[in-house]
């Protein structure tokens, strides 16, 4: 179990630079949320300073209570009809080339929020045809029609995180199942084979190296092409404790396994998160 405060590696850098403050001002003006803040990402000041972020639609309250996640839980409000327009204004103001769009799990909605994703993506693509869009979504309760609604808007990258190995899934994730997440990834590839599929794993929750290998293998069998692997950090004393901090050598070992299994691009390291430098998954020389 790790103790507070965070190890130096994971501490936030002091905010600085005009890009950072412009980004915060734009978010405030458009009344938008980011998963960077909601999930207490250790990279957020760095990413903001380089003009990258992950916008979170459908509010800041999640209907699930996962034991690893810092998102607030509760009864969410209805989707805001003008939210897609506010996101478009923010993307234009910030002159983004690549946008990651996510949402808390919205099990209260019949389609899990799929239509709000689709409306937002379609509006962005119609107005900013050069923008590349990555979505990071829940399992939508496994509903295939909801998944099709999202995919018909044709984002460039479809991201759904497996989060952890099969043995730990019930302990780590609320309502989600390991097999359902694999099915979501596989179905995404089947419905829209031209869309890149991506998934992410946290380490340090008590998994073994053999279990990690099996998870990577299962992801590849489910057609995941892009991969992120990062160190789990305990958001608060109420969340699962860290069982282990991985060394750089161990991260390199995992990356080598992933390369041998055929993932197209792999971000693997202590501070890696699902959306870390996500633009570089598409643009080789971003920033």
N, C-alpha and C positions, 0 to 999 in steps of 0.2 A: 504494500500500500504506500503510495507516495504522500508526502506531506506538503502543506502550503508553506511558503509561496512557491510559485512555479520555478523549475530550473531556469537558469539564465537563458538558455537556448530558446525557450518558448515565451519569454517576456516581450511585451509590445515595445516597439520603438517609439520614440517621441514623435508625434505627428508633425509634419513639416511640409512646406512647398505649396505653391499656388494650386496645383492640381488637386491636392488633398482637400484644401478648404473649398474649392469650387465644387467638388463632388459632394461634400457635406451640405453645402448651401443648396445645391440642386435637389438633393433628396428631401431636404426640409421644405423647400418650396412646393414640390410635387407630392408631399406627404406619402413617401414611399418607404417600404421596409427593405432591409437587406438581411440575408441569412448570415452574413459576416458578423453583424451585431447580435442578432437573435441567438446564434449558436456560439457566440464568444470565440470566434476564430482567432488563433494566435497570430495570423498573418495579416489581419485586416488593415493595420496602418500602412504596412508595406504595399499591399495591393491598392489601397486608396491613393497612395502617393504616385503610383504608376498609372492611375486612371482606370483601374479594373475593379469590378465588384460583381456580386451575385444578387440580383433583385429578387425579392420575395413577394409574390402576389397572394391574394386571398387572405390577407391579414397576418397577425402575429400570434395567433392562438392555434395550437395543434390539438386535434381530437385524440391523439395517442399520448402515452406517457412512457416513452422509451427510457431505459435506465442509463443510457449513455449521453443523452441529448439535453442541451440547455434551453431548448425552445419552451416557451410558456405553454401551459395546457389550459383548456377551459372550453367554454361554449362560444364558438366564433360567431361573428356577425355575418350577415348575408354578403355575397360578393358585391363589390362596388362597381356599378355599371361604367363609371368614367375611368376606372383604373387603367385599362389599356391605353387610353389617350394620354394619361399622365406619364405612363411609362415611355410612350413615344416621344413626348416632350423632353423627358430626362435623357433619353438616348441621343436625341438630336443635340441637346445642350452640351452633353459630355463628349460628343463626336466619337462614340464607341464604334469599333470595328467588329467586336465580338461581344455578345451578351449571353450571360448565363441566367436562366430564369428558373426559379424554384418556387415551392409553396410548402406550407405545413401540410400534414395529412389532414384531409377534409372529409372524414368518413360521414359527416352530417349531410353532405351533398350527394344526391343520387348518382352523379357521374364522377364523384371524387374531386371535382374542380376541373375536369377535362375541358369543358366548353370555355372556361375562362382562359385556360392556356391557349386553346385554339384561336379564340378571338384576338388575344394579345399578339400571338405569332403572326396571324394573317395581317393584322394592322401594321405591324412592323415591316413585314416583307413587302407589302404593297407600297409603303412609303419610303423604305430604305432597302432597296433590292441588293445592295452590296453588303449589308449587315449579315454576319453569320450568327446563328442562334443555337445555343445548347440548352436543353431542358433537363432538370434534375427533379424527378417526380417520385411520388410514393408508388406503392403497388396498385393503387386505385381499387383496392379490395379484390383484385384479381378479375375485375370485370373487363372482358375483352372488347365490348362495344365502346366503353370509355377510353380504352387504350387506342382504339381505332380513331376516335374523335381527335385525340392529340396528334397522332401520327399523320393524319390526313392534312394537317397544316404544314407538314414537312420541315421540321427543324433540321439543322445540319447534324447535330449530335443528340442522341437519346441516352440519358444517363439515369440509371437506377442502381442504387448501392446495395450490395449484398451485406455489407457492414461487418460481418464476422463469420466464423466457421459454423458448420451445421450444429455441432454439439452445444454451442453457446448461444444460438439464436434466440431460443425461448427466454433465456436469462437477460439478454441484451436488448432485444427489440419487443415492442408491444404490438400484438395483433399480427404482425408480419410473420411469414414463414419462409424458411430457406428455399423450399421447393417452389413456392409461389414466385419469389423474386427471380429465380432462374427461368421460370416459365414466362414471366413478363419480358425479360431480356430476349428470350428466344422468339416469342411472338412478335416483338418489335422488329426483329430482323426479318421474320417471315412476311409481315405486312408491308414493310418498307425496306427492302434490301439495300437501297442506296443511302440510307441513313446510317451513320456510324453509331455503334452501340458501345456504351462505356459503363464501367462499374467501379466501386471503391470498397476498400477493406481497411478497417482499423486493426492495429496490432497492439498487444500489451494487455489483453483481457484474459489471458490464460490459455490461449491456443498453442498447439504444438506446431513444429515445422511441417510434420507430415500432414496435419490438418490443413495448414496453409496451402500445401501443394494440392491437396484434394479440392480445395475451394477454387484455386486457380484453374485446375483441370475442369471442374464443373462449369466455371464461367466460360471457358473456351468452348466447351461442348454446347453451351447455350448461346454461342455466337458473339460473346463480348469481344470487342476489338481493342478498346482502349482501357487502361487500368491506372488507378491511383491506390497507393498503399502508404498509410501514415500512422504515426504514433497516437494512440488514444490518450486523451488527457481528461481527468476527472473534473467536470465543470463545477461541482460543489460537493460538500460532504454527503449530500443526499443521493449522489450518483455512485455508480459502480467504481470501486477503487482501481487504480492501475496495478496490475500484477507484475509488470515488467517494463522497463525502458530498453528498447532495442538499440543495439550499437549500429554504427554505420556499416560495419562488416556484415551484420545480420540483414540489414536492408539490402545490401548489395547481393547477398545470397538469394533473397526473395526475388529481386529484380532479374537475376540470372535464370531462376526457375521460370519466371514469366516469359522471358525472352525465348527460352527453349520450347515453351508451349505455343509460341506464335502470336502473342499479343503484338499489335502494330506499334503502339507507343505506350510507354510505361513511365509514370512519375512515382518514384519510390524513395521515401526518406522521412526523417523525424517530423518535419513541419508540413508535409504534404497533406492537402485536404482535397475533397472532391473537385473543387473548382479552382485549385491553386494554379495560377498562370494558365488558365484554361484556353486562352487564345493561342498558346504555343502548341496545343494539340492540333491546331489547324494551320497556324502561321509559323513556319519554322523559325523565322527571325523576328518574332514579335518583340516590339520595344527594344 
